Amino acid sequence: MGENTVMINRAPVLTLWAAVVAERMGYGEDAALTMGKVLAGLNAQSKGRMLGIYGPPKGHGGATPKKVGLGEDFWVELCGRGIPMKNT
């Protein structure tokens, strides 16, 4: 690499970019940053699966726990990807 080349990890850049997009969509700063972290994590996980680093998710091996009083689940599209969200 040349003297003027800077190497960075793309996950923090994607996190901040997605957070800015989410803020522009009307979400608060905390929610937007959380959404950015989720987006970067989902992208890293899917790339790891594609490369064979991670296997498919393992089942719980039992009954699904009840979701009592946890708020409404919904999805938000952020940077072309669905992000799972929950009202709290």
Backbone as CSV, one residue per row, in Angstrom:
resi,resn,N_x,N_y,N_z,CA_x,CA_y,CA_z,C_x,C_y,C_z
1,MET,0.838,-1.179,0.000,0.000,0.000,0.000,0.882,1.240,0.000
2,GLY,0.375,2.284,-0.616,1.132,3.515,-0.715,1.166,4.288,0.587
3,GLU,1.979,5.326,0.589,2.119,6.147,1.794,0.842,6.916,2.121
4,ASN,0.040,7.225,1.127,-1.158,8.035,1.334,-2.420,7.200,1.510
5,THR,-2.276,5.902,1.722,-3.428,5.025,1.866,-3.804,4.886,3.339
6,VAL,-5.091,5.024,3.601,-5.607,4.862,4.955,-6.509,3.634,4.953
7,MET,-6.277,2.713,5.883,-7.122,1.530,6.005,-8.048,1.710,7.204
8,ILE,-9.334,1.446,6.999,-10.302,1.544,8.086,-11.203,0.322,8.073
9,ASN,-11.794,0.036,9.204,-12.801,-1.012,9.303,-14.117,-0.407,8.826
10,ARG,-14.827,-1.102,7.940,-16.040,-0.511,7.371,-17.242,-0.577,8.302
11,ALA,-17.235,-1.429,9.322,-18.399,-1.551,10.204,-18.719,-0.244,10.938
12,PRO,-17.740,0.452,11.522,-18.080,1.718,12.184,-18.592,2.775,11.207
13,VAL,-18.064,2.761,9.987,-18.524,3.722,8.982,-19.977,3.427,8.612
14,LEU,-20.295,2.151,8.406,-21.672,1.765,8.090,-22.599,2.085,9.260
15,THR,-22.137,1.865,10.482,-22.942,2.169,11.666,-23.309,3.652,11.699
16,LEU,-22.324,4.505,11.507,-22.587,5.947,11.554,-23.432,6.407,10.373
17,TRP,-23.160,5.858,9.183,-23.951,6.240,8.014,-25.422,5.862,8.226
18,ALA,-25.666,4.643,8.677,-27.037,4.196,8.911,-27.695,5.022,10.016
19,ALA,-26.925,5.420,11.026,-27.475,6.255,12.101,-27.903,7.617,11.557
20,VAL,-27.109,8.183,10.682,-27.466,9.472,10.078,-28.734,9.328,9.237
21,VAL,-28.816,8.251,8.459,-30.007,8.005,7.640,-31.235,7.846,8.534
22,ALA,-31.107,7.080,9.617,-32.237,6.870,10.528,-32.664,8.181,11.190
23,GLU,-31.706,9.028,11.554,-32.052,10.330,12.126,-32.806,11.173,11.111
24,ARG,-32.386,11.115,9.849,-33.076,11.859,8.796,-34.485,11.314,8.560
25,MET,-34.690,10.040,8.903,-36.017,9.427,8.783,-36.922,9.834,9.948
26,GLY,-36.364,10.503,10.972,-37.174,11.000,12.076,-36.972,10.293,13.402
27,TYR,-36.063,9.342,13.479,-35.806,8.639,14.737,-34.858,9.465,15.597
28,GLY,-34.948,9.285,16.905,-34.069,9.979,17.833,-32.638,9.471,17.733
29,GLU,-31.722,10.199,18.350,-30.295,9.873,18.257,-29.982,8.478,18.797
30,ASP,-30.527,8.137,19.960,-30.257,6.821,20.553,-30.806,5.691,19.693
31,ALA,-32.046,5.839,19.244,-32.655,4.803,18.401,-31.910,4.677,17.081
32,ALA,-31.507,5.801,16.507,-30.806,5.782,15.226,-29.459,5.074,15.344
33,LEU,-28.728,5.333,16.411,-27.438,4.673,16.596,-27.621,3.175,16.816
34,THR,-28.641,2.803,17.558,-28.934,1.382,17.755,-29.280,0.722,16.428
35,MET,-30.075,1.393,15.610,-30.426,0.849,14.301,-29.182,0.693,13.427
36,GLY,-28.256,1.635,13.510,-27.012,1.530,12.753,-26.177,0.344,13.193
37,LYS,-26.118,0.108,14.506,-25.376,-1.046,15.022,-25.995,-2.355,14.555
38,VAL,-27.326,-2.410,14.562,-28.022,-3.619,14.109,-27.740,-3.865,12.634
39,LEU,-27.807,-2.825,11.824,-27.560,-2.967,10.391,-26.148,-3.475,10.127
40,ALA,-25.157,-2.886,10.777,-23.774,-3.326,10.581,-23.587,-4.764,11.057
41,GLY,-24.211,-5.130,12.165,-24.102,-6.495,12.679,-24.749,-7.516,11.764
42,LEU,-25.928,-7.193,11.229,-26.602,-8.107,10.308,-25.799,-8.290,9.027
43,ASN,-25.220,-7.201,8.523,-24.397,-7.310,7.315,-23.151,-8.147,7.573
44,ALA,-22.506,-7.959,8.714,-21.312,-8.747,9.040,-21.663,-10.224,9.193
45,GLN,-22.793,-10.503,9.821,-23.209,-11.888,10.016,-23.521,-12.561,8.684
46,SER,-24.219,-11.869,7.795,-24.550,-12.490,6.511,-23.307,-12.683,5.652
47,LYS,-22.343,-11.769,5.721,-21.098,-11.959,4.969,-20.305,-13.120,5.556
48,GLY,-20.292,-13.256,6.869,-19.607,-14.381,7.505,-20.214,-15.713,7.105
49,ARG,-21.530,-15.755,6.994,-22.184,-16.987,6.529,-21.813,-17.280,5.087
50,MET,-21.787,-16.232,4.255,-21.444,-16.408,2.849,-20.017,-16.955,2.697
51,LEU,-19.117,-16.499,3.542,-17.726,-16.947,3.485,-17.499,-18.273,4.196
52,GLY,-18.512,-18.780,4.886,-18.387,-20.049,5.589,-17.794,-19.930,6.977
53,ILE,-17.665,-18.712,7.482,-17.122,-18.495,8.825,-18.157,-18.867,9.881
54,TYR,-19.416,-18.522,9.626,-20.513,-18.830,10.543,-21.433,-19.843,9.897
55,GLY,-22.003,-20.718,10.720,-22.985,-21.676,10.237,-24.386,-21.106,10.351
56,PRO,-25.384,-21.867,9.929,-26.763,-21.400,10.089,-27.120,-21.304,11.571
57,PRO,-28.099,-20.468,11.912,-28.464,-20.327,13.330,-28.979,-21.641,13.900
58,LYS,-28.636,-21.896,15.156,-29.077,-23.112,15.844,-30.446,-22.872,16.464
59,GLY,-31.268,-23.914,16.489,-32.605,-23.816,17.082,-32.515,-23.719,18.591
60,HIS,-33.597,-23.298,19.196,-33.647,-23.183,20.658,-33.743,-24.544,21.324
61,GLY,-34.232,-25.542,20.605,-34.328,-26.881,21.170,-35.446,-27.049,22.176
62,GLY,-36.352,-26.122,22.232,-37.458,-26.222,23.182,-38.600,-25.341,22.746
63,ALA,-39.508,-25.137,23.662,-40.660,-24.297,23.357,-40.230,-22.835,23.269
64,THR,-40.910,-22.105,22.430,-40.634,-20.683,22.298,-41.153,-19.961,23.536
65,PRO,-40.325,-19.125,24.171,-40.788,-18.416,25.365,-41.888,-17.419,25.014
66,LYS,-42.794,-17.206,25.965,-43.873,-16.251,25.759,-43.315,-14.843,25.807
67,LYS,-43.886,-13.984,24.986,-43.508,-12.578,24.988,-44.633,-11.813,25.676
68,VAL,-44.541,-11.698,26.961,-45.601,-11.064,27.739,-45.205,-9.631,28.049
69,GLY,-46.019,-8.690,27.601,-45.811,-7.288,27.929,-44.560,-6.665,27.358
70,LEU,-44.085,-7.163,26.226,-42.841,-6.626,25.691,-43.033,-5.566,24.622
71,GLY,-44.166,-5.232,24.186,-44.316,-4.211,23.165,-44.441,-4.805,21.774
72,GLU,-44.810,-3.954,20.860,-45.111,-4.371,19.493,-43.837,-4.538,18.667
73,ASP,-43.737,-5.665,17.955,-42.623,-5.897,17.035,-42.983,-5.332,15.669
74,PHE,-42.011,-4.712,14.998,-42.222,-4.230,13.640,-40.872,-4.150,12.933
75,TRP,-40.892,-3.912,11.636,-39.680,-3.843,10.824,-39.573,-2.459,10.199
76,VAL,-38.340,-1.968,10.098,-38.060,-0.693,9.446,-37.047,-0.964,8.349
77,GLU,-37.290,-0.418,7.161,-36.302,-0.568,6.095,-35.281,0.552,6.232
78,LEU,-34.017,0.167,6.380,-32.925,1.118,6.546,-31.806,0.729,5.600
79,CYS,-31.459,1.620,4.709,-30.388,1.379,3.724,-30.648,0.099,2.930
80,GLY,-31.899,-0.152,2.593,-32.249,-1.299,1.773,-32.333,-2.622,2.504
81,ARG,-32.308,-2.596,3.824,-32.355,-3.840,4.595,-33.387,-3.710,5.710
82,GLY,-34.130,-4.774,5.961,-35.117,-4.767,7.032,-34.450,-4.894,8.390
83,ILE,-34.815,-4.005,9.308,-34.263,-3.996,10.665,-35.397,-4.330,11.631
84,PRO,-35.249,-5.382,12.461,-36.303,-5.680,13.441,-36.299,-4.639,14.562
85,MET,-37.482,-4.158,14.914,-37.614,-3.132,15.946,-38.702,-3.550,16.928
86,LYS,-38.732,-2.878,18.066,-39.742,-3.144,19.091,-40.056,-1.832,19.807
87,ASN,-41.343,-1.542,19.944,-41.765,-0.385,20.733,-41.532,-0.685,22.205
88,THR,-40.891,0.226,22.910,-40.670,0.043,24.346,-41.233,1.213,25.111
